Amino acid sequence: MPNPTFHIKVNPRNELCVSGRIDIANVAQVSLLGATIISNINPVRIDLAGIDYVDSSSLAMLVAWIRNAKMQRKDVTIINMPQ
């Protein structure tokens, strides 16, 4: 059974919070969960404060989330980007 290394939730401020490790092994799952949440919140604020590790697949995921939100005519803000 896979052991997810990430967590994704909506916090009390209605922000999409992602934490843990996002890489090629789990990015499809994270992306799908995030897209579902984005469909249900407006405006879209994505909080990445809890991210421990990302690879280049995570950048593609963020671009897809932004594109998804923009197609729904939602404003998007990304906060606490990892360095």
C-alpha positions in Angstrom: 0.0 0.0 0.0 1.4 3.4 -1.0 2.4 5.7 1.9 1.6 9.3 0.8 4.4 11.7 1.7 2.2 14.8 1.4 -0.9 16.3 2.9 -3.4 18.6 1.2 -6.3 20.4 2.9 -8.3 23.6 3.1 -7.6 25.6 6.2 -10.0 27.8 8.1 -9.0 30.8 5.9 -10.2 28.8 2.8 -6.6 28.3 1.5 -5.4 25.2 -0.2 -2.5 24.1 2.0 0.0 21.6 0.7 2.7 20.1 2.8 5.3 17.3 2.7 7.1 16.0 -0.3 5.9 16.4 -3.9 7.7 14.6 -6.6 7.2 12.5 -9.7 6.0 9.6 -7.6 3.0 11.4 -6.2 2.5 14.5 -8.3 -0.5 13.1 -10.2 -2.3 12.3 -7.0 -1.6 15.7 -5.5 -2.6 17.4 -8.7 -5.9 15.7 -8.9 -6.8 16.4 -5.3 -5.7 20.0 -5.7 -7.8 20.5 -8.8 -10.9 19.2 -7.0 -10.3 21.6 -4.2 -9.7 24.5 -6.6 -13.1 23.8 -8.1 -14.7 24.5 -4.7 -12.9 27.6 -3.5 -12.8 31.2 -4.7 -10.6 33.1 -4.7 -7.8 30.5 -4.9 -5.0 30.9 -2.4 -2.4 28.1 -2.4 -0.2 28.0 0.7 3.1 26.0 0.2 4.5 26.8 3.7 4.6 23.1 4.6 6.5 21.8 1.6 9.6 19.9 2.4 10.7 18.9 -1.1 9.6 19.5 -4.7 11.0 18.5 -8.1 10.3 19.9 -11.5 7.0 18.0 -11.8 5.7 20.2 -9.0 6.1 23.3 -11.1 4.1 21.7 -13.8 1.4 20.9 -11.3 1.2 24.5 -10.1 0.9 25.7 -13.7 -1.9 23.3 -14.2 -3.7 24.5 -11.0 -3.3 28.1 -12.1 -4.6 27.3 -15.6 -7.6 25.4 -14.1 -8.5 28.3 -11.8 -8.1 30.9 -14.6 -10.4 28.8 -16.8 -13.0 29.1 -14.0 -12.3 32.9 -13.9 -10.8 32.7 -10.4 -8.0 34.8 -9.0 -5.0 32.8 -7.9 -2.4 33.7 -5.2 0.5 31.4 -4.2 1.9 32.1 -0.8 4.9 30.8 1.2 6.8 29.5 -1.9 9.7 27.2 -0.8 13.1 28.5 -1.7 
